[in-house]
Amino acid sequence: MKVEYREGTNLDVKKLDVLWKSIGWRPRGSAKWKEVLSKSYFMLTAWDGDNLVGTGRIMEDGVMCMFYDIGVHPSYQRHGIGSAIIQALIKKVKNKGYVSIGLFAWEGNEANMPFYEKFGFVRKSSGMELDEHMRPE
């Protein structure tokens, strides 16, 4: 297996939904993906030939940034792809002087937290959401 990493948001968004389904996440659809990608500061994708096997992206406002959509196809997990994506995202933001560099991690996946912690992320209990004005994705 030879995985190629590509930067940029210009990609076939249908492949993102195929990857999402393989991970067990809800697909977003072409219109939502195009909107999300247009607002992303940086995106890294991992490819095995024409197959999208991993993603990670960053959104930022000059003061804070968040890592989003970090995922690797189950058949490609434990091969260093997720680590390569996280390291690339960290490299992109580490010297920018952000006051906050965060990510959302699904607590239902027991490997999530230790995976991110090995890169220096620290669990925080201060997160909140305004559910009343949110819509399901």
N, C-alpha and C positions, 0 to 999 in steps of 0.2 A: 504494500500500500504506500503510494507516494502522494502525500497531501500537499496541495498548493494553497498558499494564503494570498488573498487579494484585498486591497483596500478600496473603499468606495461604496457608493450606494446605488450605482447603476447596475442593476441586476434584474433577472426575471423574478418578479415577486411571487409568482406561482410556486417557485422552488422554495421560497421561505415557508409557505403554508404546508408544503410536503414535509419539510423538515419539522415544522411545528407539530404536525400530526404524529410523526414518528416518535417525538419526545413525549407526547401525551398532552400537549398544549392546544388550546383552541386556535384555529386558523383565523387570520385577520381579514383576509380578502385583499384584492388588488388595490382598491381605492384607499383603504386604511393604511396599507403598507406604503403606498406612494406618499401619503401625508407624513407618516412617521419618518420615513427615510429622508424626506426633504427637510426635516427639522433636526436631523442628526448631525452632530459635529464630526463624527468619525465612525466608520464601520469597518470591521474586519470579518471576512468570510473565509471558511476553509472548504476546499474542494477536493474531491477524488474524481478526477476526470470531469464529467459534466454534472456530477452529483454534489449538491450542496450538503456538507456534513457538519458544519459548525458556524456559529455567528457570535458576535458581540459588538455592541455599539455604545457610543457616548453621546449624551446631550449635555450642554453646558450653557451658562449665561455670563461667563466672565468672572464670576465669583464662586460659584458652586458647580459641580458636575455630578452626573449619575451614570453608572454603567447599567445598560439594559440589554435584554434579549440575549443573554449568554446561554448558549445551548449547543449540545453536541448530539448527533444522531446516536442512539443507543448502541448500534453496531460498531461505532468508532470511539466510544468512551474507553478510557483507561489506556489511551495511546498517546497522551500528551497534547492532544488538540486543544482541550479546554485550558490547559496550563499555558500553551502558546498564545491563545487568544487573550487571556487575562494579562499575561506579561506584556503583550503589545499595547493593550489598553492602558495599563499602568505607565508604561514608557511614554505614551502620548500625553499624559497629564501630570506626571510627577514633578516637573519643574515649573508648572504654571502658576503656583502660588494660590491655588484654590483654598477657600476656607473650609470646604467640605467636599469630600470625594466619597460618594456612597453607591450602594446598590441594594436592590430588593432581592432577597433570597427566599425561596419557597421552603418553609420549615418542614413540610411534609416529606421532603427528601433528606434522609438522615446524613447523606454524604455532603450536602450543600455547605453547611456551616464550616466543618473542618476543612473543606476544599478552599473556601475563600480565606479562612484564617491563616492558612499556610502562606498566603501572599501578603499578610499584614492587616487584613480587614478585622475589625473588632465589632463584636455584637453590641448593639445599642437598643435600649428599651424605650427610647423617646419618640419612636415613630408613631404617627397618627394619620388617619385619613378622614376626609369629610364625606362620609358615605351618603348623606342625605342628597348631595348634588352630584353623585357619581352615577354612571351608567355602566352596565356590564359590557365587557369587551367582546 
